[in-house]
Amino acid sequence: MQQSATRCRVPAGGGLLVKVLIAGGAGFIGSTIASALIDTGHTPVVLDSLVTGRREFCRGRSFHVGDIADADGVDRLLTRHPDIDAVIHCAALIAVPDSVARPVDYYRANVSATLEFVDRLLAHGVHRLIFSSSAAIYRPDADLGVDEVSPLDATSPYAQTKLVVERMLADIAASSPLRVLSLRYFNPIGADPALRTGLQVATPSHALGRLMQAHQTGVPFSVNGLDWPTRDGSGLRDYVHVWDLADAHLRALDRFDDIFAVGGAPHTALNLGSGTGTTVLELVAAFNAVVDRPVLVREAPRRPGDTAGAFTRSRRAWEVLGWRAQRDLSTGIVDSLAWHDRRGQVLEDLAARRRQLAG
């Protein structure tokens, strides 16, 4: 079904309010972006299958339950909202160790589904796409720094799916009106400062989530490998506050047409990180500085798919978007802890609910 209606230009300078489809908008990052859009007067439309997203994050928002691979469902949504100006694509499976165990599921959910989704966007004349990519696609230099022209070398099925999708979108954009901005996230932490949304997973697998679990239970925190090529042997990450990520998406929407107006490539990529590399042991020290009792550490083996990590040394996000991270590591930790305390008031305990229904 071809949608022939002319769509409004997403303005540079914030002169107009826009309607934005957020695929995966019931997840951690997507729901936070939706909150930022609402706060600035824009209208988010959320599409989420709720495989990992949470319905509670969509209260009071235009929300459609569905999969991006469901062509009929996407057609119905875009027909219902013919005034959608742009799409932010956050829908994906993201756990690296899980991707090693279930690569078929990851390629199906992240690659095949995106291809079906973009096909329907083109059919409806939606040509502005912001893709949630990942810094995991890089091969870092000796100092673990990367920029947008660093070699690409995805080392896990999850990272491979992100790289394959970027290349797929670039090919599609080269032969169609589609324009794609891939935002390569580093390591999101924190929460919406208003605590409307945050990490939806009760037992997250990333380092800060496992630190909070260790603090809550009183067990030592497992450091997965102390033989990485870093200053203290523990892995290194570039932690960026999720509210800063949301701000980057607002700026990307605001400047989208100008980014592609100069006749360059129809696909471009930007790194979104703090620019600071933090080792796992440094993260532990920063965490212990803001909690009531310190967490002890113990060495554990590397996990499948783990890497030494990377940090961005790029200034392109500043040059293109006028964006740089504003919130430091300590703020991200404090906001993550605040969300952890509030999470049970926002999200129903699904496991307890299932036990109640079964009993």
C-alpha positions in Angstrom: 0.0 0.0 0.0 1.6 3.3 -1.2 1.2 6.4 1.0 1.3 9.4 -1.3 0.7 12.1 1.3 3.4 14.8 1.5 5.1 14.8 4.9 6.1 17.8 6.9 9.8 18.7 7.0 11.5 18.0 10.3 12.7 21.5 11.0 16.2 22.7 11.9 16.0 25.1 14.8 13.0 23.5 16.6 10.4 25.6 14.7 7.8 22.9 14.5 6.5 20.1 16.6 6.6 16.6 15.0 5.2 13.2 15.4 7.8 10.4 15.8 7.3 6.7 15.6 9.5 4.9 18.2 10.0 1.2 17.5 10.9 -0.4 20.8 9.5 2.6 22.6 8.5 0.5 25.7 12.1 -0.4 26.5 14.7 1.4 28.5 16.1 3.8 25.9 13.0 4.1 23.7 10.8 5.0 26.6 13.3 7.6 27.8 13.4 9.2 24.3 9.6 9.2 24.3 9.6 11.1 27.6 12.1 13.7 26.2 9.9 14.1 23.2 6.8 14.7 25.3 8.7 17.2 27.5 9.6 19.3 24.4 6.1 19.2 22.9 6.6 16.5 20.3 4.3 13.5 19.9 5.8 10.0 20.2 3.9 7.0 18.8 5.2 3.8 20.3 5.4 0.4 18.6 6.6 -2.4 20.8 6.1 -6.2 20.9 6.6 -6.2 24.7 9.1 -9.1 24.5 11.3 -7.0 26.7 9.5 -3.7 26.8 6.9 -2.8 29.5 3.4 -1.6 28.9 3.6 0.5 32.1 6.1 2.8 30.3 3.4 3.6 27.7 0.6 4.9 29.9 -0.8 8.1 28.5 1.1 7.6 25.2 0.0 6.5 21.8 0.9 2.9 22.0 0.5 0.0 19.6 1.4 -3.6 20.6 3.1 -5.2 17.6 6.2 -6.5 16.0 8.2 -4.5 13.4 8.3 -7.6 11.3 4.5 -7.7 11.0 3.9 -5.9 7.7 0.1 -5.8 8.1 0.4 -4.4 11.6 2.9 -1.7 10.6 0.7 -0.8 7.6 -2.3 -0.3 10.0 -0.2 1.9 12.3 1.2 4.1 9.5 -2.3 4.4 8.0 -3.7 5.5 11.3 -0.8 8.0 11.7 -0.2 9.4 8.2 1.5 12.5 9.8 4.5 10.6 11.2 7.5 12.7 10.3 10.4 10.4 11.4 11.2 7.0 12.9 13.5 6.1 15.8 14.3 2.4 15.6 15.3 1.0 19.0 13.7 -2.4 18.7 16.3 -5.1 19.2 17.5 -7.9 21.4 20.7 -6.6 23.0 22.3 -9.1 25.5 25.8 -10.1 24.2 26.1 -13.5 26.1 22.5 -14.3 25.1 23.3 -13.6 21.5 26.1 -16.1 21.6 23.7 -18.8 22.9 20.8 -17.8 20.5 22.2 -16.3 17.3 19.3 -17.4 15.2 16.9 -15.4 17.4 19.1 -12.4 17.2 19.5 -12.3 13.5 15.7 -12.9 13.1 14.7 -10.1 15.6 17.4 -7.6 14.7 18.1 -8.1 11.0 15.2 -9.8 9.3 12.6 -7.8 11.2 14.3 -4.5 10.4 14.3 -5.4 6.7 10.5 -6.0 6.8 10.0 -2.8 8.8 12.0 -0.6 6.4 10.1 -2.0 3.5 6.8 -0.8 5.0 8.3 2.6 5.9 9.3 3.1 2.3 5.9 2.0 1.1 4.3 4.7 3.3 6.7 7.5 2.3 8.5 7.6 5.6 12.1 8.5 4.7 13.7 9.7 7.9 15.2 7.0 10.1 17.3 7.2 13.2 18.8 3.8 13.9 20.0 2.7 17.4 23.3 1.1 16.6 26.2 0.1 18.9 29.8 0.9 19.6 30.2 -2.9 19.8 30.8 -3.0 16.1 34.3 -1.4 16.4 37.8 -2.8 16.5 39.4 -0.4 19.1 42.9 0.9 18.8 45.6 0.0 21.3 44.3 2.7 23.7 40.7 1.3 23.2 39.6 4.6 21.7 37.5 4.7 18.5 36.0 7.2 16.2 33.5 6.9 13.3 36.3 5.8 10.9 37.8 3.2 13.1 37.9 -0.4 11.7 34.7 -2.4 12.2 35.0 -5.8 13.7 31.9 -7.1 15.4 32.9 -9.9 17.7 29.5 -11.2 19.0 26.3 -12.2 17.2 24.6 -9.1 18.8 27.3 -6.8 17.4 27.2 -8.5 14.0 23.5 -7.9 13.8 24.0 -4.2 14.4 26.7 -4.0 11.7 24.7 -6.0 9.2 21.7 -3.7 9.7 23.8 -0.6 9.2 25.2 -1.9 6.0 21.8 -3.1 4.9 20.3 0.4 5.6 23.1 2.1 3.7 22.4 -0.1 0.7 18.7 0.6 0.8 19.3 4.4 1.3 21.6 4.4 -1.7 18.8 3.3 -4.0 15.8 5.0 -2.4 14.6 8.2 -0.7 15.5 6.7 2.7 17.9 8.7 4.8 19.5 7.0 7.8 21.4 8.3 10.8 22.9 5.5 12.8 23.7 6.5 16.4 26.3 4.2 17.9 25.6 4.0 21.6 28.3 3.2 24.1 27.1 2.0 27.5 23.8 3.6 28.7 23.2 4.1 32.4 21.0 6.2 34.6 17.3 6.8 34.2 14.8 9.5 33.2 15.6 12.2 35.9 11.8 12.4 36.6 11.9 8.6 37.2 9.1 7.9 34.8 11.1 5.2 33.1 14.4 3.3 33.6 15.9 0.0 33.1 13.0 -2.4 32.9 15.0 -5.6 33.6 14.8 -6.7 37.2 18.2 -8.5 37.1 20.3 -6.7 34.4 23.4 -8.4 33.1 25.6 -5.3 32.6 28.2 -4.2 35.1 26.3 -1.5 36.9 23.2 -3.6 37.2 25.2 -6.5 38.6 26.8 -4.1 41.0 23.5 -3.0 42.3 22.4 -6.6 42.8 25.6 -7.3 44.7 25.0 -4.3 46.9 21.4 -5.4 47.6 22.3 -9.1 48.3 25.6 -8.5 50.1 27.5 -10.9 47.9 30.8 -10.0 46.2 30.7 -8.5 42.7 32.2 -10.7 40.0 34.7 -8.9 37.7 34.8 -10.9 34.5 38.5 -11.1 33.7 41.4 -9.1 35.1 43.7 -9.8 32.2 42.3 -7.3 29.7 44.7 -4.8 28.1 43.7 -1.9 30.3 45.4 0.1 33.1 44.1 -2.2 35.8 43.3 -5.4 33.9 39.5 -5.1 34.1 37.3 -4.3 31.1 36.8 -0.7 30.0 33.5 1.0 29.1 32.3 4.4 28.1 29.3 5.1 30.3 26.8 7.6 28.9 23.6 8.8 30.7 20.4 7.7 29.0 19.0 11.2 29.4 22.0 12.5 27.4 21.2 9.9 24.8 17.6 11.1 24.6 18.8 14.7 24.1 21.0 13.5 21.2 17.9 12.0 19.5 16.1 15.3 19.9 19.0 17.2 18.3 19.2 14.5 15.6 15.5 15.1 14.7 15.9 18.8 14.8 18.8 18.8 12.4 18.0 15.7 10.4 17.2 17.4 7.0 20.2 19.7 7.3 22.5 16.7 7.9 21.5 15.2 4.6 21.0 18.5 2.7 24.5 18.8 1.4 24.3 15.9 -1.0 26.5 13.5 0.9 26.0 9.9 1.6 22.4 8.9 2.5 23.6 7.0 5.5 25.8 8.5 8.2 26.9 7.4 11.7 27.7 9.2 14.9 29.2 8.0 18.2 27.3 8.8 21.4 29.5 8.4 24.4 31.0 10.4 27.2 34.5 10.3 25.8 35.8 8.8 29.0 36.9 5.3 29.4 36.1 3.8 32.8 37.4 0.4 33.9 35.2 -2.0 35.8 37.3 -1.6 38.9 36.9 2.2 38.6 33.2 1.7 38.2 33.2 -0.2 41.5 35.1 2.5 43.2 32.7 5.2 41.9 29.7 3.1 43.0 31.2 2.5 46.5 31.7 6.3 46.8 27.9 6.9 46.7 26.4 3.9 48.6 26.1 3.2 52.3 28.3 0.0 52.4 31.0 -0.9 49.9 30.7 -3.8 47.5 33.5 -6.4 47.6 34.9 -7.8 44.4 36.1 -11.2 43.2 37.6 -12.3 39.9 35.5 -14.4 37.6 36.1 -15.8 34.1 35.4 -13.8 31.0 31.9 -14.3 29.6 31.1 -15.4 26.0 31.2 -12.4 23.7 33.0 -10.1 26.2 35.6 -7.7 24.9 38.1 -5.3 26.4 35.7 -2.5 25.6 36.1 0.9 24.0 35.5 4.6 24.5 34.8 7.3 21.9 37.4 9.9 21.2 35.2 11.5 18.5 33.9 15.1 18.3 31.5 14.4 15.4 28.4 14.4 17.6 29.4 17.9 18.7 30.2 19.1 15.2 27.0 17.6 13.6 24.5 17.8 16.4 25.9 20.3 18.9 25.8 17.5 21.4 28.1 16.3 24.1 27.4 14.3 27.3 26.5 16.5 30.2 26.0 14.0 33.1 29.0 12.3 34.7 29.5 8.8 35.9 28.4 9.6 39.5 25.2 11.1 38.3 24.4 8.0 36.2 25.1 5.7 39.2 22.9 7.9 41.5 20.1 8.0 39.0 20.3 4.2 38.4 20.0 3.7 42.2 17.1 6.1 42.4 15.3 4.2 39.7 16.0 0.9 41.3 14.3 2.1 44.5 11.3 3.3 42.5 11.1 0.5 40.0 8.6 -1.6 42.0 6.2 1.4 42.2 6.2 1.7 38.4 6.5 -1.8 37.1 4.5 -4.8 38.2 6.5 -7.9 39.3 5.6 -10.1 36.3 7.0 -13.3 37.9 4.9 -12.7 41.1 1.9 -12.0 38.9 2.3 -15.3 37.0 2.7 -17.2 40.3 -0.5 -15.6 41.6 -2.4 -16.5 38.4 -1.0 -20.1 38.5 -2.0 -20.5 42.1 
